[in-house]
Amino acid sequence: MSTFTRARSLIPRLSNQTTRLHHNSNTHYRAALAGTSFVWRQGSSVSTPAPMLTLTKAIQSSFFSTSARRMDPSLTTPVPNPVAPEESNRNDPQPEDDTKHAVVSTFDLFSIGIGPSSSHTVGPMRAAKIFVTDLKEHNVLDKVSTLRIDLFGSLALTGIGHGTPDSILMGMEGESPETVETTTIQSRLKAIDDHKALTLDSTNRIHFDPAKDLVFHYFESLPQHPNGMRFCAFNSNGDLLATNEYFSIGGGFVVNERTQLAHGENVFYKGEHDGEGNKVIPQTRRNQDLATAALPFSNATELLQLCERENMTIAQVVYENELRWRSAEEIREKTFAIWNTMDNAIKNGCLSSDEMLPGRLRVRRRAPGLYKKLLKGLYSTTPLYKDSQVLQSNGSGASKDALTNQVQERGIDKILPKRPVKRLMLPALDYLSVYAIAVNEENAAGGRVVTAPTNGAAGVIPAVLKYYLEFISDNPEQDIMEFILTTAAIGMLYKRGASISAAEMGCQGEVGVACSMASAGFAAVMGGSVRQVENAAEIGMEHNLGLTCDPIDGLVQIPCIERNALGAVKAVTAAQLALNGDGHHRVTLDQVIETMRQTGNDMQAKYKETSQGGLSVCVPVC
């Protein structure tokens, strides 16, 4: 458990000397975040407006590089939002976006990070590192004496269980999700708490008291997104040096309001970054960079038409887009790095010697035991009773005396003995389940996993791909490429057409999307046509619509771990149904994505990663 678990009770509200911050924006968070930023000053009772000088693109993804991105600093005059209306209706048929297509990099969608949550752990860590990098680049890092960190909405309500404060502090110290040494995190957090000191970017040691400088706004959300956070840096006199708001929009993606320096100078996001220190932080790219996709598509209909016109598979379309930014060898290396991380998560989960997962729920790890049973045939084949002792030799039935004797010998107060455990003739269920559970137990323990497309749903895609490679594939290298690139295309469609954030969509946006992606990938490697693949993705989501996110005690354990196992099984079933059809079906993938979006918008906040409804309130935590 984090050393900051007591923060919830110590700092439930803002003190009288601090002021709530508001951002007066009526635009949808997916539109450009332009307008007015409010700078908070210590001891102030009012909010001081400061004009924002450029647009921030809310797509967040750097395309095919994970270097920290900065917008061109020469753009220092106010510019209007070219695509977003002044007001955005959340019930519009399709939310407007700065991007005219859905294409993002496979290697941003599938990013390597740590558990337990992509939106509450990976994203906040990236945001914190971006903040300290900006401070360093603008020569104010060494002037910082203390920080204030404000968490809003879902980040506040479930942040403790999701490790949000911990990940932010690691990011402030210069760590990144891909490279942070997970075995040292807890000892470092304890040192921060004991010494009340934080080392920014591993160079500037400042005073930081988690009990005072971390503020949880449980009943307040920033307008742009439920997963909002604000960082403020102060000098030794208590004067504000810089501040910024960040939004973790799911899958490790981060949108930001650009660090606003107190003297009026903005920090911008460029298309390129010369430094190597932020290689693992996907960041916003400019529209002209996004437009260079070789084969852009904005929805499933366009993707199918593109495939049929060019006589290409979905994976080939994604591959051609990746080639615009990376060499074939680099694409291959990165794809296999993703798979190797997934495979290692399965292995580590199956072979773990830990009995319990972190947290007061005291949830037992099950993957190691299930895996051992699989290795030895799952269940013992020895029956509880020998047939010769129980049944008559002519097979016409059991002797009453023989049955009675057997029952009495075993002390069973029943007429008939219990049946021996039988093994189902569906071994796929066993393997899919143990693979998915293994990954999500590793995720719950803070291990290294792949956002697929999120950490909470990290087990579905690896489980389905692992099963296919172990029992079906005759060309593993090609199948890994096709599976991952196909699933990436489907994930892009959900990211643009709806959201992959449980704080917006509930669990339908995480496990539901992962199931849909895995269904498509499985159908593709099984030889399905592009329309069968699209049908598989649609079926995978259709039967996850309305799925709530209600983690008990804010931990990514119950129901999350089992739900991934069910998602993997459902994905294979959906693919099989699609493969047995001709690709023509009544409900399209575009329609089900829009249905998911509207369902998520209509869903009450207590069912969207706030631990205020569902299982999280019906199951007592002792």
N, C-alpha and C positions, 0 to 999 in steps of 0.2 A: 504493500500500500504506500501511497505517496506520503511524504512527511508533511504535506500541506492539507491533509484531510480536515484539519480543524478550522481551516480558513472559512468554511461555510458558516460556522457558528460565530466566529470572531468578528467578521465584517459583513453582516447581512445588509447593511444600508450605507449610503453615503453619509459622511459626517456633515455637520452644519457649515463647515468651512469649504466644502466642495460643492460644485454645481453640476447638475445633470446636463449632458451635452445632447444637442439635437441637430439633426441635419435636415433642413427643410427641402426635401426633394420629393416631387410627385412622380418622378419617372420610375419605371420598373427597374429593378436592380440590374437587369440584363441590358438596359440601355446605358449610354455613356453616363458616368457619374460626374456630371458637370454642375456648376452652380455655386453654392456658398458653403464654405467649410467653417466650422466654429472652433476657435482655439481656446482651450481651457487654461486658465492661469491659477496657480495655487493661491488660495485665499480669496479668490474672486467670487462675487455673488452674481455676476452677469456673464453672458457669453459674448465674446467679441468676434464679429464676423470678419472673415478675411476672404477676399475673392480668389477663386481658383482660376488659374491662368490658362490651362489647357484641358482638353478632354482626357479622361482615362478610359481606355477601352476595356469593357467588362468581359471580354472573352477569356482572359487570364492566360491562355496557353501560349507559351512560346512554341513555335511549330516543331522544328526538328532539332532544336538544341535546348538543353535545359540550363543554359547559362542565365544568370540574372539579367533581365531586360530593362532598359531605360528608354523612355521616349526622348525624342530629339530636344535638347535643352534650348534650341533656338526658337522653338514655338512658345513664345512668351506673351502672346497677346490673346485676349479672349476670342474663342471661336465657337460658333453655334454647333449644336449636335446635328449632323447631317441626316441622321436616319431615325432618331427617336422623336416621337411627338412630345408636346409639352406635358401631356398626361398619358399614362399607360393604364389601360383597363386590364386587370389580371384575368378577366374572362374573355379577352379577345381571342378569336379562333387560333391565332398563332402569335406569340409574343415577338415583337420586333427585336432585332439584334443588330449590333454594329457589323456583324459578318453576314455576307450574302449567301454563305454556304455553311455546311456543317463540319467541314474538314478540319480536324486538329490532328496532331501527331499521335500515332500509336504509342509513342514513347513518352508522351505526356499523359495520355489516358491510362496507360499501364505504367505506373511509376513505382519504384521500389521505396519502401518506407518502413516504419515501425508501427506496431499496434498500440492501442486497440482501435483507433478510429482515424480514417483519412480526413474527415472534416473537423474533428476535434483534437487530433494529435498531429498528423502530418501537416495539414494546412497551417495551424497556428505556429508550428515550429518554423515553417518556411516564412511566414509573415514576420516573425521575430527576427529572423536572420536578415531579411530584406531591410527591416528597420535599422538594425545596427550597421549594415553595409552602407545605407544611405547616410547615416551619421558620420561614418568614417570618410566617405567620399566627399562630404561637404565640410570636413575639418572641424566637426564639433564633437566627435566621439570622446576626445580627451578632456572636454569641458564638462561632460556629464557627471553629476554627483549622485543622482538618484533617479529612479524610474517610478512611474505609476502605470499599472496595467488594469484596464477595465474590461470585463467580460459581460456580454449582453445576451439575453434570450437563451437559446438552447446551449450556448457555450457556458453560460452561468449555471443553468439548471442541471446539466449532466456533465459539466466540465471536470468535476472531481473524479467521478467514476471513469471518465474517458481519458484522464491524464492530461487535460488541457494546460493547467498551470505548469506542470512539469515540462511539457514539450516547449512551451513558450520560453521558459528559463534556459533550456538547453539551446534553443535558437538564439537567444540573446547572448549566450556565451560563444556563438559562432558555429554551432553544430548543425548538421543537415540530416534529414531523414534517411538518406541513402547510406551515409557513412558513419553516423553516430555509433559508438560502441555501446550496445544495449546492456552489457553486463556491468557497466560502471555508472549508469544513470542514477540508480538509487543512492549510491554512496555520495555522488556529487550533489544530489538534491539535499541529502542530510547535512552535508557541509555548508551549503547555502543557508539552510535553516538554522544551523547551530551558530554560525559566525555572522549571520545577517549581512552577508556580502555576496555580490554577484560580479563576475568578471566579464565585462562586455567584450565580445569578439576576442576573447582569450587574452586581452591586453590591458583593459582599463577596469580596475577593481573598484566597485562602488558600493555604497551602503544600500542594502535592500532587505526589507523585512516582509516576508510573505504575508504575515498576519495583518499588516497595515497597508502595504503597497499593492496588494492584489484585491480588487474590488469586484464583487459579483452582483450584477444587476439582474436579479432573478425575474422581476416582473416588468422589465423594460427591454425592448428590442429596437435596434436601429432600423430605419425605414427600408434600407436597401435589401437586407437579408437577415434571417433569424440568427445566423452565426456571425455576429459582429464583435469586434474587439477594438480597443483604442489604446495606443501606446503614447505616453508623454515622457519626455526627458527634461530634467531640470539641472541647473548648475548649483554650485555650493550656496548661492544666495537664495535659492528657491525660485529663481526666474525660469520660465519656460524656454527651453532651447528649440524643441521641435516636437511635433505631434502628428499622428496619422491614424486613420481608421482603416481596418482591413476586414474583409469578409471571406470566410472560408465556405465556398459554394459547393463543396462535395468533391470526392475523388482526389483530394489534395490540392485542388485548384484554389487560387487566391486572387481576389479582386481588391484593389486598394484605392484610397483617395489621394495618393501621392503625399509623401511626407512634406508638411507645410512648415518651413522654418519660421521662427517667431519674428524675424526681421523682414519677412515678406518674400523671401526667395523660395521658390518651389523646387522640389526634386522631381525629375521626370524619368520616364522609362524609355530607353533608347531601343533601337532594333538590334544593336550589338553591345557587347560588354567585353572590355579588354581584360578584366581581371579573371583569375581562375578560381577565386575563393567561393563563388556562388554557383558552381556548375550544376548543382543538383536542384536548383530552385526554378521550376517552370514559371514564366512570367508573361505578362501581356505583350503582344506584338502588334505592330501597327497594321492598319487595314491593307496597305499596299503589299505587305509581306504575306498576309493571309490570302490575298487574291492570286498568289502565284501557284496555287494548287493546280496540278496538271489536269486533273479530272474532277472538278468540284461538283458537289451535289448538296442539296439542302434538305431533302427528305427521302423516304424510301422509294417513292414513285420515281423520282429523278434518278436514284441509284439503279433501280431495275432497268429503266430506259437506257441509261448509260451502259450498263453491262450488255444489254441486248444489241445496242447500236455498235458497240466496239467489239462485240463477241468476246467478252472478258468475264471472268468470275469476279465476285465481290473482292476476294483477296487480291486479285491482280490489279483492280482499280486502286486499292489502298497502297499497294506496292509501287505503282506508278507515281502516286502522289509523294510517297516517301523519297523516291529517287530524285525529286527536285531539290532535296536538301541534303541527302546523304548518299554515299556510294552503296553499291549492292552489298559489299562486304560489311560495311558498318551496319546496314539494316539487319543483315543476318546475325552479326555479333550481338546487337542490342536485343533482337528477338529471342535469341537463345539465352541471353542474360536474364530476361524476364522469366523464361521457362525454368531455368536453373534455380532461380529464387523461389518460384512456386514449388518446384520439386523438393528443394531443401526444406521448405516449410512443412510439406507432407512428411518427409523423413524425420525431421526434428520433432514434430508432433507425435508421430507413431512411436518413436524411440525415447521419448522424454521419461526421465526418472522422477519427475515431480509428481506428487500425488494430487495436489490442490492447485487451483488457479488463484491468483491474487484477489483480495477483497473479502469482505465479511460474509458474503454468501456461502463461502466454503464449498464451492463447486468442485467436484472431483473430475480430474482428467479421465476421459474414457477411451481416447484413441489408442493408447498403448495396450490396454486390455483387449479391445476389439481387434487390434492388429494381431496380437498373439493368437487369438482364437482363429482368425483367418489363416494364419500360417500352419496351424495344426488341424485344419479342416473345420473350423468354426465351432462345431459341437461334437461331443463324444458320440460315437455311433453305437456304443454299448447300451442296449435297452435296460430299463429299470428292472424288468422281469423277464426271465427266460420263457420263451413260448412253450417249451416242453413241459414246464411246471404249471403253466396257467391254462393252456388250451388243450382240449382233447385231441388225441392223435388223429382223429378223423376230420378235424377241422370244422366240426359242426357247431362248436361253441365251447364255452368254458365250463368245467365242472364246478358246481356250487361249492363243494367241499374244498376243492383246490384253491378257488378264489378266496374263500374265507380264511384258509390257512395262511395264504400269502399276505392277506391284509392284516391278520392278527400278528404275524411275525414282525411286520414292519410298524405295528402300532397305528395303522391308518384306519380311522373309524369310518370307512366307506365300503359300499358293496363291491365297487370296481376299483382296481388300482389306477394310479395316474398314468397317463400316456407318456412315453419317452419323448423328449424334445426332438422334433424333426427339422431338417434343414430344407429351406425353400429351394425350389429349382430356379431361383433367380439370383445367382451369385453377384450379378452387377449391383444389386441393391446394397449388398454388404460392403463391397469395395468402394462404391461411390460415397456411401455414408462415412466410412472410416477415413477416407481421404479428405473429405470436406471438414469433418470434425477435427481432424489433426491440424489443418491449417488454421481454423478459427480458434482452437485452443492456444496455438502459438500466438495468434493475434491478441487474444485476451490477456496473455502473459507478457505482452509488450515485445514480442519477437519480431523478426524481420519478415515482411510479407509484401505482396504486390497489390496495389489498389486495383481491383478487378471487378467493377470499376471503383469500388470503395473498399475500405478495410473491413467494415461490418459484413460485407458480402464477398470477402476474399477467398472463400473456400469453394465456391460453386464452379467457377471456370477451371481451376487447377484439378479438381476432382474429376470432372468430365474428360478433360484432356488426358489426365493420367490413366484413367480407365481405358480410353481409346488406345493409347500408346502401348499399354501392357497387354491388352487382349485382342486388339483388332488390327492395328496398324502393321503394314508391311513396308512402309517407307517413313520412318519416324521424322527425319529432318524435314522432308517436304510437308508432312502433316502438321508439324509444329508451326511452321510458317503459315500454312493456309488457315489453320484453326485460329491462331492469334490475330492475324490480319483481318479475318472475317469477323471475329467478335469485336474487334476495334471499330469497324465500320458501323455495326449496330449500336455500340456505345456512343459514337458520335451523334447518331440520330436522336438518341434520348437526351444527350447533353444539350443539343440545340432546341429540340422540340418540347422539352419539359425540364427535367432536372435529375441529377443523380445524388441529390442531397435529401437525407431522411428528414431533416429539419423543414423541408418544403413539401416533400411528397410522401412522407412516411416510409415504411420499409418496402413498399412497392417500388420506390426509387432506388433501392439498393439491391436487396435479394431478388426483387422482381426483375430489375434490369439485368442483373447478373444471370438469372435464369434464361431470360430472352437472348442474351448474348451467347451463352453456352449452347442453347438450343440451335442457334444459327451455325455456330462453329462445328457442332457435331454433325448436323445435316450436311454441311459443306464437305467435311472429310469423308463422309459416308457416300459421297458422289451425287448429292442432290443438286438439282438445277437451281438457278438463282431464285426462281419463284418458290421452289420448295424451301429454300433457305429462308426467304422472307416469311413464308408461312410458318416455319418453325419458330422464328423469332416472335411472331404475332401470338402464336399459341402459348409460348413461354410466358408472355406478359399477361395475356387475357385472363389467366387463372391465378394471377397474383394481384389483380386490381383490388384496391382497398386495403391492402396489407398495412397494418399499423406498425409504428416503431415505438415500443413501450418497454425499454430495457429495465429490468428490476434493479433498483438501487443505482441506476445510471451506469451499470457495468455492461460491457459488450459480451455478455455470457448467456443469460436467459432472457428471451428465447433465441438469441442470435445464433448460437453455435448449432443447435439442432436444426434451426431454420435453413442454414446453409446445406445441411445434408438433404433435407427435403427439396431444396431448390435444385440440387444436382440431379436427384432422381427425376424430378419433374422435367428438367431440361432434356434428359434423354428420352423420356416418354413423349414430350412435345415434338422432338425431332423425328421420332419413329412414326408418329401420327402424320406428320407432314410428308415424310418419305413414302408413306403408303398412299398419298394422294397425288394429284397431278399438278399441284401448285396453284390451282384456282380455288378461291375460298371467299366467303361472304365478308369477313372482316379483314381489313388491310392493316399492315403494320403502322402506317401513318395514323389511321383511325384509332388504334389502340394506344398509341403514344399520346395523342390528343386527349383521349379518355383518361389516361393516367394523369395528365396535367390537370384536367378539370377536377378529377377526384381528389388529387392532392390539395388543390386550392380550396375545395369544399370541406376537407378534413379538419376537424378541430385541432388546435395547437397541442392539446394535451396528448394527442396520439402521434405527434411528430417530434420524437426525440427530446422530450422534455421530462419524461418520467413522472407525469402528472395524471396519467390515465391508464386503463387497461391492466395488464399484468403487474405493472409497476406499483399500482395502488391496491390491487386485489390480493397480492401475495405478500404476507408480512415478512419483514426483514428483521431477524433476531440478532 
